[in-house]
Amino acid sequence: MIQLFCSSALRTLLSGYLTSRGLEVGEAGEVALVERGQEPAGPLPGVVISFMPERLEHLTALFDSLAGRRREGLPGVISGWREEKDTCELIPYERILYFEAMGNAVYLVTPEQRLTVKYKLYELEQTLRPQGFIRVGKSQLVNVAGIREIIPWFGGRYILRLANRQELEVSRIYAKEFRAFLEL
């Protein structure tokens, strides 16, 4: 359990953030998160993490890193928003064929559906590269496990035929990195 010693606005934000990562927040615990200037007069638990609100991203990065280690061995999933039904679904990485950016939105595409995700394409590229996702164009990130056929194309490009028979083009700019990733 994690104790929070911070302003009420940060308490709401951090409570939601921590509970969404499977951590329990309460009045007693082994770990305390303490906002600078909000230190309590009484005793604190054995582990105390002091943070500055203007550097909150360092604290969240720490917990994201720890949550990632805890999840090792579990199947990777990402949440996608189905707008027409107003629902959110958890999609395993292996079901995703590709991600596509269109305007300000990023979509994940499976053989059956297309869902909106909250991440930027560059964030997904950094996070999912170890899981076999590679950038093939300015607006597309493909899961190599979903590729059924690679067709050499004009100008050093490739056409990728996916499991759902859809075709994507690997642009010339990304072709070299694509070849290196697949060791072609």
N, C-alpha and C positions, 0 to 999 in steps of 0.2 A: 504494500500500500504506500502511496505517496502523499505527503502532506504539502499543502500549498500555503506559502506566506507571501501574499502579493496583493495588489489593488484588486477591487471587485471586478473591474473590466477584464483584467488579465486572468483572474480566477476562472471566469466563465469560459474564456478562450482556451486556457490551458487544460481545464477539466475536460472539455469536449475533445480536444486534441489527444490527450492521454487516454481517455476511455475508448476512443476510436482505434487505438493501437493495442487494446486489450489490457491496459494498466488501470489499476484501481486507485481512486483518489478518495481520501478521507481525513479524519481528524487525528488519527494515530497511524504511524507508519515507520518503516525503517529508513526511508529516504525523505528528505525535505527539499523542495525547490523554494528558494528564498530570493525575492526581488530585492535588489539593493535599496536600502532605505526602509524596508518593511520587516527588518529582523525582529523576532519576538523577544520578549523579556525572559521567558522561561527556557527550560532546557530543550535542546534539539536532538533528533535521533542521531545515530552513528554516522550516516552519510548525509552531507549537506551540499547542495549545488546552488551556488549563488550566481545570479544572472542580472544583467542590465536589460531593461525592457527594450532599449533601442538596438540590442544585439540578440533579440529573440530567435533569429534564424539559426544561430549557433546552437542554442538549446534544442530546437526542433530537429536540427541535423543530427545531434547526438542521439536523440530518442529514435529517429528514423533508422539510424545505423544499428542501434541495439535491437529494434524490432525486426530488422532484416536478418540479423543473426539468429534470433529466436525462431524465425520462420523457415530457416534452412531445412531442407528435407520435405517441406510441405509443398504441394503444387502451387505454382505461381498463378495468381488471378489478378484481374483488373476489373474495376467497376465501369459499367457502361450504362448510359441513360437512354431508355427507350421513350422518346418524347410522345409518341402517339398514345401510349398507355400510361404515361406519367409514372413509370417504374424504373428502378435501377436493378441491373442484373450483374452477377459476378461471372466473368468469362475466363476460363482457363487459357493460359497463353497458347497452348497447343491447338486450340480451336480457332485462334485468330489467323486470318490469312494476311491481312495488311492493315495499316493505319493510313488515313488520308486526311490532309489538311485542306479545307475549303473555306476561304474567307477567314473568319475568326474562330471557326469550329474545327475540331479534330474528331474524326470518326474511326471506330474500329469496325472492320468488316470480317464476318465469319461466313461460312457457306450459306447460312440461313438468314442472316440479318445484318443490319447496319446500326450501330449505336454511337452516341456522342460520349466522348471522354473529356475529363476536365484538364488534361495535361496538354502542354505544347508538344509539337512533334520533336523538337530538339531534346526535350526532357525524356520523352519515350525512347529516343535513339540512344541516349546515354545510359538509361536504366536497363533497356532490354537487349542491348547488343550481346551480353553474355548468354542470353536465352535464345540466340539465333536470329535476331531481327537486324536487318541491314537497310540503310537508306539507299533507294534506287532512283530517286528523283527529288526535286525541290519540295514536293508535297506528299511523298509516299515513303513508307517504311514497311518492308515486307518481311514476313516470317519465312525463312528458307525452308522450313519443314512443310510449308504449304505449296511449294513449287513442285510441279509435276514434270515440267519440261523447260529447258533453256534453249532458245533459238537465237543463234548469232544473227545480227541484223546489220544494216548499212551503217557506215561511219563509226564502227567500233561499239555500237549499241547492242542490246539484247532485248528480246521479247520473252517474257516469263509467262508461261501458261500455268495457271494455278489449279488447285484441286477442284474448284468449282467451274473450271473451263474458262474463267475470265482471264484476260491477258493484260499485263502491265509492261510498260517499256522501261528498261534501265537506260537512263539518259547517258550521253557520252561523258558528262562531268563525273558521274558516279560509277561508270563502268570499271575503271581501274581498281577502285576500292572494292567493288563487288567481286571482281576476279580474284583479288588477293584474299578476300574473306572466304571464298569458296575454294581457294587454291586451284583455280582453273589455269 
